[in-house]
């Protein structure tokens, strides 16, 4: 038996745009169920918002998202979570970095770090903070 952990992002009206953007970066398939699709419309203006959405790519990338209904509290918060994107090939990581950086605030430019050949941090256009690096064998010495 095995389990998977998937980052689930919460938005206030931007879930579809965020999922579309992440699909443009990583590829894969996007699935979206709106509140209307699920027969769970509480507020008519939110009927077409995302009740459940996911992008799943063959390279292992997976993210879920939804729009928090206006009747529930929502606060994006500060540093509530990071999305860690790790890969083995510097070229692949650099390609993802360049796509994620479109409209982003760069917090740490992508470059060599003591623990990794490439490491960077950015806050994407939807407010999600990404920690991006190339996996390197840990050497405590």
TIVO-2410 file (N, C-alpha, C; in nm, 3 decimals):
# residues 141
REC num residu      c1      c2      c3 atome chaine
REC   1      X   0.085  -0.118   0.000     N      A
REC   1      X   0.000   0.000   0.000    CA      A
REC   1      X   0.089   0.124   0.000     C      A
REC   2      X   0.047   0.230  -0.069     N      A
REC   2      X   0.122   0.354  -0.070    CA      A
REC   2      X   0.026   0.472  -0.065     C      A
REC   3      X   0.079   0.587  -0.031     N      A
REC   3      X   0.001   0.709  -0.028    CA      A
REC   3      X   0.076   0.816  -0.105     C      A
REC   4      X   0.004   0.917  -0.149     N      A
REC   4      X   0.062   1.033  -0.214    CA      A
REC   4      X   0.017   1.158  -0.141     C      A
REC   5      X   0.106   1.254  -0.131     N      A
REC   5      X   0.071   1.383  -0.075    CA      A
REC   5      X   0.066   1.482  -0.190     C      A
REC   6      X  -0.044   1.555  -0.200     N      A
REC   6      X  -0.063   1.650  -0.309    CA      A
REC   6      X  -0.090   1.788  -0.249     C      A
REC   7      X  -0.019   1.886  -0.296     N      A
REC   7      X  -0.044   2.023  -0.252    CA      A
REC   7      X  -0.184   2.065  -0.297     C      A
REC   8      X  -0.261   2.118  -0.203     N      A
REC   8      X  -0.398   2.164  -0.233    CA      A
REC   8      X  -0.401   2.313  -0.202     C      A
REC   9      X  -0.418   2.394  -0.305     N      A
REC   9      X  -0.415   2.539  -0.291    CA      A
REC   9      X  -0.557   2.594  -0.282     C      A
REC  10      X  -0.576   2.690  -0.195     N      A
REC  10      X  -0.706   2.754  -0.175    CA      A
REC  10      X  -0.702   2.897  -0.226     C      A
REC  11      X  -0.801   2.933  -0.304     N      A
REC  11      X  -0.808   3.065  -0.365    CA      A
REC  11      X  -0.944   3.128  -0.339     C      A
REC  12      X  -0.957   3.252  -0.374     N      A
REC  12      X  -1.085   3.322  -0.369    CA      A
REC  12      X  -1.112   3.372  -0.510     C      A
REC  13      X  -1.157   3.280  -0.597     N      A
REC  13      X  -1.194   3.317  -0.733    CA      A
REC  13      X  -1.085   3.298  -0.838     C      A
REC  14      X  -0.963   3.260  -0.801     N      A
REC  14      X  -0.853   3.245  -0.896    CA      A
REC  14      X  -0.812   3.101  -0.923     C      A
REC  15      X  -0.882   3.003  -0.871     N      A
REC  15      X  -0.839   2.863  -0.882    CA      A
REC  15      X  -0.825   2.818  -1.027     C      A
REC  16      X  -0.924   2.848  -1.111     N      A
REC  16      X  -0.917   2.804  -1.251    CA      A
REC  16      X  -0.797   2.867  -1.322     C      A
REC  17      X  -0.775   2.995  -1.302     N      A
REC  17      X  -0.662   3.063  -1.365    CA      A
REC  17      X  -0.529   3.004  -1.316     C      A
REC  18      X  -0.521   2.975  -1.187     N      A
REC  18      X  -0.398   2.917  -1.132    CA      A
REC  18      X  -0.374   2.778  -1.190     C      A
REC  19      X  -0.477   2.695  -1.194     N      A
REC  19      X  -0.461   2.560  -1.250    CA      A
REC  19      X  -0.422   2.566  -1.397     C      A
REC  20      X  -0.482   2.657  -1.472     N      A
REC  20      X  -0.448   2.673  -1.613    CA      A
REC  20      X  -0.302   2.713  -1.628     C      A
REC  21      X  -0.256   2.804  -1.543     N      A
REC  21      X  -0.116   2.846  -1.547    CA      A
REC  21      X  -0.023   2.730  -1.515     C      A
REC  22      X  -0.052   2.654  -1.409     N      A
REC  22      X   0.034   2.542  -1.370    CA      A
REC  22      X   0.035   2.435  -1.479     C      A
REC  23      X  -0.077   2.414  -1.546     N      A
REC  23      X  -0.080   2.320  -1.657    CA      A
REC  23      X   0.009   2.370  -1.771     C      A
REC  24      X   0.012   2.502  -1.795     N      A
REC  24      X   0.098   2.557  -1.901    CA      A
REC  24      X   0.246   2.540  -1.867     C      A
REC  25      X   0.278   2.536  -1.738     N      A
REC  25      X   0.417   2.518  -1.695    CA      A
REC  25      X   0.458   2.371  -1.702     C      A
REC  26      X   0.377   2.283  -1.645     N      A
REC  26      X   0.415   2.143  -1.626    CA      A
REC  26      X   0.351   2.045  -1.723     C      A
REC  27      X   0.253   2.091  -1.801     N      A
REC  27      X   0.182   2.000  -1.890    CA      A
REC  27      X   0.081   1.918  -1.811     C      A
REC  28      X   0.037   1.808  -1.869     N      A
REC  28      X  -0.056   1.719  -1.801    CA      A
REC  28      X  -0.201   1.752  -1.830     C      A
REC  29      X  -0.287   1.689  -1.753     N      A
REC  29      X  -0.430   1.704  -1.771    CA      A
REC  29      X  -0.489   1.785  -1.657     C      A
REC  30      X  -0.586   1.869  -1.691     N      A
REC  30      X  -0.655   1.949  -1.590    CA      A
REC  30      X  -0.799   1.901  -1.581     C      A
REC  31      X  -0.844   1.883  -1.458     N      A
REC  31      X  -0.984   1.849  -1.432    CA      A
REC  31      X  -1.041   1.955  -1.340     C      A
REC  32      X  -1.161   2.001  -1.370     N      A
REC  32      X  -1.226   2.104  -1.289    CA      A
REC  32      X  -1.374   2.067  -1.272     C      A
REC  33      X  -1.420   2.074  -1.148     N      A
REC  33      X  -1.562   2.060  -1.117    CA      A
REC  33      X  -1.604   2.189  -1.050     C      A
REC  34      X  -1.703   2.256  -1.107     N      A
REC  34      X  -1.752   2.381  -1.049    CA      A
REC  34      X  -1.859   2.350  -0.944     C      A
REC  35      X  -1.895   2.452  -0.868     N      A
REC  35      X  -2.004   2.437  -0.772    CA      A
REC  35      X  -2.133   2.401  -0.845     C      A
REC  36      X  -2.153   2.459  -0.965     N      A
REC  36      X  -2.272   2.429  -1.045    CA      A
REC  36      X  -2.270   2.283  -1.090     C      A
REC  37      X  -2.153   2.235  -1.137     N      A
REC  37      X  -2.140   2.095  -1.179    CA      A
REC  37      X  -2.179   1.999  -1.068     C      A
REC  38      X  -2.141   2.034  -0.945     N      A
REC  38      X  -2.164   1.947  -0.830    CA      A
REC  38      X  -2.303   1.966  -0.768     C      A
REC  39      X  -2.379   2.061  -0.820     N      A
REC  39      X  -2.511   2.088  -0.763    CA      A
REC  39      X  -2.502   2.144  -0.623     C      A
REC  40      X  -2.398   2.225  -0.600     N      A
REC  40      X  -2.373   2.278  -0.465    CA      A
REC  40      X  -2.357   2.430  -0.469     C      A
REC  41      X  -2.446   2.497  -0.539     N      A
REC  41      X  -2.439   2.643  -0.551    CA      A
REC  41      X  -2.506   2.706  -0.429     C      A
REC  42      X  -2.427   2.776  -0.349     N      A
REC  42      X  -2.478   2.847  -0.232    CA      A
REC  42      X  -2.498   2.995  -0.266     C      A
REC  43      X  -2.410   3.045  -0.352     N      A
REC  43      X  -2.411   3.186  -0.394    CA      A
REC  43      X  -2.409   3.187  -0.547     C      A
REC  44      X  -2.515   3.234  -0.613     N      A
REC  44      X  -2.523   3.228  -0.759    CA      A
REC  44      X  -2.401   3.287  -0.831     C      A
REC  45      X  -2.342   3.392  -0.779     N      A
REC  45      X  -2.226   3.453  -0.846    CA      A
REC  45      X  -2.102   3.363  -0.842     C      A
REC  46      X  -2.105   3.258  -0.759     N      A
REC  46      X  -1.991   3.167  -0.746    CA      A
REC  46      X  -2.015   3.032  -0.814     C      A
REC  47      X  -2.124   3.021  -0.889     N      A
REC  47      X  -2.162   2.892  -0.949    CA      A
REC  47      X  -2.054   2.833  -1.038     C      A
REC  48      X  -1.982   2.919  -1.111     N      A
REC  48      X  -1.880   2.870  -1.204    CA      A
REC  48      X  -1.740   2.866  -1.143     C      A
REC  49      X  -1.730   2.894  -1.014     N      A
REC  49      X  -1.599   2.883  -0.948    CA      A
REC  49      X  -1.566   2.737  -0.923     C      A
REC  50      X  -1.441   2.710  -0.893     N      A
REC  50      X  -1.391   2.574  -0.880    CA      A
REC  50      X  -1.419   2.518  -0.741     C      A
REC  51      X  -1.497   2.408  -0.739     N      A
REC  51      X  -1.521   2.336  -0.614    CA      A
REC  51      X  -1.408   2.234  -0.593     C      A
REC  52      X  -1.359   2.177  -0.701     N      A
REC  52      X  -1.244   2.086  -0.697    CA      A
REC  52      X  -1.175   2.093  -0.831     C      A
REC  53      X  -1.044   2.105  -0.828     N      A
REC  53      X  -0.967   2.105  -0.951    CA      A
REC  53      X  -0.832   2.042  -0.929     C      A
REC  54      X  -0.775   1.991  -1.038     N      A
REC  54      X  -0.645   1.925  -1.029    CA      A
REC  54      X  -0.572   1.933  -1.162     C      A
REC  55      X  -0.441   1.944  -1.155     N      A
REC  55      X  -0.353   1.924  -1.269    CA      A
REC  55      X  -0.265   1.805  -1.233     C      A
REC  56      X  -0.263   1.706  -1.322     N      A
REC  56      X  -0.179   1.588  -1.302    CA      A
REC  56      X  -0.101   1.564  -1.431     C      A
REC  57      X   0.032   1.559  -1.417     N      A
REC  57      X   0.119   1.540  -1.533    CA      A
REC  57      X   0.195   1.408  -1.522     C      A
REC  58      X   0.232   1.354  -1.636     N      A
REC  58      X   0.304   1.229  -1.642    CA      A
REC  58      X   0.441   1.234  -1.577     C      A
REC  59      X   0.496   1.355  -1.560     N      A
REC  59      X   0.628   1.369  -1.497    CA      A
REC  59      X   0.621   1.364  -1.345     C      A
REC  60      X   0.501   1.341  -1.290     N      A
REC  60      X   0.484   1.331  -1.145    CA      A
REC  60      X   0.426   1.455  -1.081     C      A
REC  61      X   0.419   1.566  -1.154     N      A
REC  61      X   0.363   1.689  -1.096    CA      A
REC  61      X   0.214   1.672  -1.074     C      A
REC  62      X   0.169   1.717  -0.956     N      A
REC  62      X   0.027   1.714  -0.922    CA      A
REC  62      X  -0.002   1.829  -0.827     C      A
REC  63      X  -0.110   1.901  -0.855     N      A
REC  63      X  -0.154   2.006  -0.764    CA      A
REC  63      X  -0.306   2.011  -0.770     C      A
REC  64      X  -0.367   2.039  -0.656     N      A
REC  64      X  -0.513   2.053  -0.650    CA      A
REC  64      X  -0.544   2.196  -0.605     C      A
REC  65      X  -0.665   2.242  -0.637     N      A
REC  65      X  -0.703   2.377  -0.598    CA      A
REC  65      X  -0.855   2.389  -0.593     C      A
REC  66      X  -0.901   2.487  -0.516     N      A
REC  66      X  -1.042   2.522  -0.517    CA      A
REC  66      X  -1.061   2.666  -0.476     C      A
REC  67      X  -1.181   2.718  -0.505     N      A
REC  67      X  -1.218   2.853  -0.464    CA      A
REC  67      X  -1.297   2.844  -0.335     C      A
REC  68      X  -1.244   2.904  -0.230     N      A
REC  68      X  -1.313   2.906  -0.102    CA      A
REC  68      X  -1.439   2.992  -0.117     C      A
REC  69      X  -1.555   2.938  -0.083     N      A
REC  69      X  -1.679   3.016  -0.098    CA      A
REC  69      X  -1.677   3.141  -0.009     C      A
REC  70      X  -1.745   3.243  -0.054     N      A
REC  70      X  -1.746   3.371   0.020    CA      A
REC  70      X  -1.807   3.357   0.159     C      A
REC  71      X  -1.888   3.256   0.182     N      A
REC  71      X  -1.949   3.239   0.313    CA      A
REC  71      X  -1.849   3.185   0.417     C      A
REC  72      X  -1.731   3.140   0.370     N      A
REC  72      X  -1.628   3.089   0.460    CA      A
REC  72      X  -1.512   3.187   0.470     C      A
REC  73      X  -1.447   3.192   0.584     N      A
REC  73      X  -1.331   3.282   0.596    CA      A
REC  73      X  -1.215   3.231   0.510     C      A
REC  74      X  -1.138   3.324   0.457     N      A
REC  74      X  -1.020   3.289   0.379    CA      A
REC  74      X  -0.919   3.401   0.392     C      A
REC  75      X  -0.797   3.364   0.417     N      A
REC  75      X  -0.687   3.458   0.423    CA      A
REC  75      X  -0.566   3.388   0.365     C      A
REC  76      X  -0.508   3.447   0.261     N      A
REC  76      X  -0.394   3.385   0.195    CA      A
REC  76      X  -0.277   3.367   0.290     C      A
REC  77      X  -0.267   3.453   0.390     N      A
REC  77      X  -0.161   3.437   0.490    CA      A
REC  77      X  -0.023   3.474   0.439     C      A
REC  78      X   0.069   3.471   0.528     N      A
REC  78      X   0.210   3.499   0.497    CA      A
REC  78      X   0.291   3.375   0.531     C      A
REC  79      X   0.358   3.320   0.432     N      A
REC  79      X   0.444   3.204   0.451    CA      A
REC  79      X   0.372   3.085   0.514     C      A
REC  80      X   0.244   3.069   0.481     N      A
REC  80      X   0.168   2.956   0.536    CA      A
REC  80      X   0.217   2.823   0.479     C      A
REC  81      X   0.271   2.825   0.358     N      A
REC  81      X   0.323   2.703   0.297    CA      A
REC  81      X   0.415   2.741   0.182     C      A
REC  82      X   0.501   2.648   0.146     N      A
REC  82      X   0.582   2.659   0.025    CA      A
REC  82      X   0.549   2.536  -0.060     C      A
REC  83      X   0.560   2.549  -0.190     N      A
REC  83      X   0.554   2.435  -0.279    CA      A
REC  83      X   0.698   2.405  -0.316     C      A
REC  84      X   0.744   2.287  -0.285     N      A
REC  84      X   0.881   2.248  -0.314    CA      A
REC  84      X   0.884   2.168  -0.444     C      A
REC  85      X   0.956   2.221  -0.543     N      A
REC  85      X   0.971   2.155  -0.672    CA      A
REC  85      X   1.117   2.111  -0.683     C      A
REC  86      X   1.138   1.980  -0.684     N      A
REC  86      X   1.273   1.925  -0.688    CA      A
REC  86      X   1.288   1.834  -0.809     C      A
REC  87      X   1.401   1.842  -0.873     N      A
REC  87      X   1.428   1.756  -0.987    CA      A
REC  87      X   1.574   1.719  -0.993     C      A
REC  88      X   1.606   1.625  -1.081     N      A
REC  88      X   1.744   1.578  -1.093    CA      A
REC  88      X   1.821   1.649  -1.203     C      A
REC  89      X   1.754   1.701  -1.303     N      A
REC  89      X   1.821   1.762  -1.418    CA      A
REC  89      X   1.815   1.914  -1.411     C      A
REC  90      X   1.930   1.980  -1.406     N      A
REC  90      X   1.931   2.128  -1.401    CA      A
REC  90      X   1.854   2.192  -1.517     C      A
REC  91      X   1.861   2.132  -1.636     N      A
REC  91      X   1.792   2.189  -1.752    CA      A
REC  91      X   1.640   2.189  -1.730     C      A
REC  92      X   1.588   2.078  -1.677     N      A
REC  92      X   1.445   2.068  -1.653    CA      A
REC  92      X   1.401   2.169  -1.547     C      A
REC  93      X   1.475   2.177  -1.438     N      A
REC  93      X   1.442   2.270  -1.330    CA      A
REC  93      X   1.448   2.414  -1.380     C      A
REC  94      X   1.548   2.446  -1.460     N      A
REC  94      X   1.561   2.581  -1.515    CA      A
REC  94      X   1.442   2.615  -1.604     C      A
REC  95      X   1.396   2.520  -1.684     N      A
REC  95      X   1.280   2.542  -1.771    CA      A
REC  95      X   1.156   2.572  -1.688     C      A
REC  96      X   1.132   2.492  -1.583     N      A
REC  96      X   1.017   2.518  -1.497    CA      A
REC  96      X   1.030   2.653  -1.428     C      A
REC  97      X   1.148   2.685  -1.380     N      A
REC  97      X   1.173   2.813  -1.312    CA      A
REC  97      X   1.135   2.929  -1.404     C      A
REC  98      X   1.184   2.924  -1.527     N      A
REC  98      X   1.159   3.033  -1.621    CA      A
REC  98      X   1.009   3.052  -1.647     C      A
REC  99      X   0.934   2.943  -1.654     N      A
REC  99      X   0.789   2.952  -1.676    CA      A
REC  99      X   0.719   3.004  -1.552     C      A
REC 100      X   0.756   2.952  -1.434     N      A
REC 100      X   0.694   2.999  -1.310    CA      A
REC 100      X   0.724   3.146  -1.283     C      A
REC 101      X   0.839   3.193  -1.329     N      A
REC 101      X   0.883   3.330  -1.302    CA      A
REC 101      X   0.801   3.435  -1.377     C      A
REC 102      X   0.722   3.393  -1.477     N      A
REC 102      X   0.640   3.487  -1.552    CA      A
REC 102      X   0.538   3.553  -1.459     C      A
REC 103      X   0.555   3.680  -1.433     N      A
REC 103      X   0.465   3.754  -1.344    CA      A
REC 103      X   0.494   3.734  -1.197     C      A
REC 104      X   0.604   3.668  -1.164     N      A
REC 104      X   0.636   3.635  -1.025    CA      A
REC 104      X   0.725   3.740  -0.960     C      A
REC 105      X   0.733   3.734  -0.828     N      A
REC 105      X   0.830   3.810  -0.751    CA      A
REC 105      X   0.941   3.714  -0.713     C      A
REC 106      X   1.061   3.743  -0.757     N      A
REC 106      X   1.175   3.656  -0.728    CA      A
REC 106      X   1.224   3.687  -0.587     C      A
REC 107      X   1.221   3.587  -0.501     N      A
REC 107      X   1.266   3.604  -0.363    CA      A
REC 107      X   1.413   3.564  -0.348     C      A
REC 108      X   1.457   3.465  -0.424     N      A
REC 108      X   1.596   3.421  -0.429    CA      A
REC 108      X   1.622   3.375  -0.572     C      A
REC 109      X   1.706   3.446  -0.645     N      A
REC 109      X   1.731   3.407  -0.784    CA      A
REC 109      X   1.782   3.264  -0.795     C      A
REC 110      X   1.748   3.196  -0.903     N      A
REC 110      X   1.794   3.060  -0.927    CA      A
REC 110      X   1.944   3.062  -0.950     C      A
REC 111      X   2.015   2.986  -0.868     N      A
REC 111      X   2.161   2.980  -0.880    CA      A
REC 111      X   2.217   2.877  -0.785     C      A
REC 112      X   2.349   2.859  -0.785     N      A
REC 112      X   2.412   2.761  -0.698    CA      A
REC 112      X   2.390   2.795  -0.550     C      A
REC 113      X   2.375   2.690  -0.471     N      A
REC 113      X   2.364   2.704  -0.326    CA      A
REC 113      X   2.457   2.602  -0.262     C      A
REC 114      X   2.484   2.619  -0.135     N      A
REC 114      X   2.575   2.528  -0.065    CA      A
REC 114      X   2.526   2.384  -0.074     C      A
REC 115      X   2.394   2.364  -0.074     N      A
REC 115      X   2.338   2.230  -0.070    CA      A
REC 115      X   2.287   2.179  -0.205     C      A
REC 116      X   2.294   2.263  -0.309     N      A
REC 116      X   2.236   2.224  -0.437    CA      A
REC 116      X   2.304   2.298  -0.551     C      A
REC 117      X   2.318   2.232  -0.666     N      A
REC 117      X   2.373   2.300  -0.783    CA      A
REC 117      X   2.285   2.417  -0.829     C      A
REC 118      X   2.153   2.406  -0.806     N      A
REC 118      X   2.060   2.514  -0.839    CA      A
REC 118      X   1.953   2.522  -0.731     C      A
REC 119      X   1.927   2.643  -0.685     N      A
REC 119      X   1.823   2.668  -0.586    CA      A
REC 119      X   1.767   2.808  -0.611     C      A
REC 120      X   1.636   2.823  -0.596     N      A
REC 120      X   1.574   2.953  -0.606    CA      A
REC 120      X   1.439   2.953  -0.538     C      A
REC 121      X   1.388   3.073  -0.510     N      A
REC 121      X   1.256   3.087  -0.447    CA      A
REC 121      X   1.185   3.204  -0.513     C      A
REC 122      X   1.056   3.182  -0.543     N      A
REC 122      X   0.976   3.290  -0.601    CA      A
REC 122      X   0.833   3.280  -0.551     C      A
REC 123      X   0.765   3.393  -0.557     N      A
REC 123      X   0.622   3.397  -0.528    CA      A
REC 123      X   0.554   3.420  -0.662     C      A
REC 124      X   0.476   3.320  -0.707     N      A
REC 124      X   0.417   3.330  -0.840    CA      A
REC 124      X   0.304   3.433  -0.843     C      A
REC 125      X   0.251   3.455  -0.960     N      A
REC 125      X   0.149   3.559  -0.979    CA      A
REC 125      X   0.021   3.534  -0.901     C      A
REC 126      X   0.005   3.413  -0.845     N      A
REC 126      X  -0.113   3.382  -0.765    CA      A
REC 126      X  -0.084   3.384  -0.616     C      A
REC 127      X   0.039   3.422  -0.579     N      A
REC 127      X   0.074   3.434  -0.437    CA      A
REC 127      X   0.131   3.308  -0.375     C      A
REC 128      X   0.148   3.201  -0.453     N      A
REC 128      X   0.206   3.077  -0.401    CA      A
REC 128      X   0.359   3.088  -0.406     C      A
REC 129      X   0.424   3.053  -0.296     N      A
REC 129      X   0.570   3.057  -0.289    CA      A
REC 129      X   0.627   2.921  -0.327     C      A
REC 130      X   0.716   2.921  -0.426     N      A
REC 130      X   0.780   2.801  -0.477    CA      A
REC 130      X   0.926   2.800  -0.436     C      A
REC 131      X   0.970   2.687  -0.382     N      A
REC 131      X   1.111   2.660  -0.354    CA      A
REC 131      X   1.154   2.559  -0.459     C      A
REC 132      X   1.248   2.597  -0.544     N      A
REC 132      X   1.287   2.516  -0.659    CA      A
REC 132      X   1.435   2.478  -0.645     C      A
REC 133      X   1.465   2.348  -0.660     N      A
REC 133      X   1.605   2.310  -0.654    CA      A
REC 133      X   1.632   2.181  -0.729     C      A
REC 134      X   1.761   2.157  -0.751     N      A
REC 134      X   1.809   2.033  -0.808    CA      A
REC 134      X   1.852   1.944  -0.691     C      A
REC 135      X   1.800   1.821  -0.690     N      A
REC 135      X   1.832   1.727  -0.583    CA      A
REC 135      X   1.981   1.696  -0.586     C      A
REC 136      X   2.041   1.699  -0.471     N      A
REC 136      X   2.183   1.669  -0.456    CA      A
REC 136      X   2.198   1.575  -0.339     C      A
REC 137      X   2.284   1.477  -0.352     N      A
REC 137      X   2.305   1.384  -0.240    CA      A
REC 137      X   2.356   1.461  -0.119     C      A
REC 138      X   2.294   1.438  -0.006     N      A
REC 138      X   2.331   1.507   0.117    CA      A
REC 138      X   2.466   1.457   0.168     C      A
REC 139      X   2.555   1.550   0.196     N      A
REC 139      X   2.686   1.517   0.251    CA      A
REC 139      X   2.708   1.604   0.372     C      A
REC 140      X   2.693   1.549   0.494     N      A
REC 140      X   2.697   1.631   0.615    CA      A
REC 140      X   2.835   1.686   0.650     C      A
REC 141      X   2.939   1.645   0.583     N      A
REC 141      X   3.073   1.695   0.619    CA      A
REC 141      X   3.102   1.833   0.567     C      A
***
